[in-house]
Amino acid sequence: MSASEKHDVFQAIADPTRRKVLQLLAEGDLPISEITSHFSMSRTAIAKHLHILSEAELVSGRKVGREKRFRLQPEPLAELKQWLSFYDQFWDNKLSILKHVIENSGENGLKIIEKEKDTNEPSQ
């Protein structure tokens, strides 16, 4: 990635460390020293993660006295929510099938599960 390209929300949240940083910042503004204390990595490594989150506009930093405090900016996560909402239909379908199976438990429910399993498995 060149220096002129910025990270987007999807790239920023792809890393579990950055997701944890976002969770920490959801509780309130924190200086880098406090964020670093939650990880077994260097301050420099955390600074790089914060830089990526800043490029994706998920966090912002502001000077407070001698330290820089970081704040969560959740607005860009709306893009992620919108993208994921398309896939809700697939979960809704599976949950509807599960509900039907549970409500019609017994021999009939097992046949429904087997039929669904057979239609979802690729042909060999």
C-alpha positions, 0 to 999 in steps of 0.5 A: 500500500502506498503512502497516499492510500488510506486504510478503510474501515474494513481493513482497519477492523480486520486485525483483532488488536485494532478491534480490541482497541476500539472496544477499549475506546468505546468505554472512554477516551484513553492515552496511548499508555493506558491502551498499551497496558492492555496488550503484550506489545510495544507502544510503537506497535500500538501507535501503528494500530492507532494510525491505521484506525485514524486513517479509517477515521475510527479514532481521533487523537487530541492533546490534553496537557502533555499527553495525547488522548484517543477517542472512538469515532463510531460513525464510519462503522455505519458503512460496515453495518450497512454492508453486513445487513445484506447478509441478515437475510441468510441468518433469518432463513436459517433461524426460521428453519431452526424455529420450525424444527424446534416447534415440530420436534420429533421425527418430522423435525429430523427429516427437515434437517436432513433435507436442508443438509442434503440441499446445502452439500455440494455434489461429489 
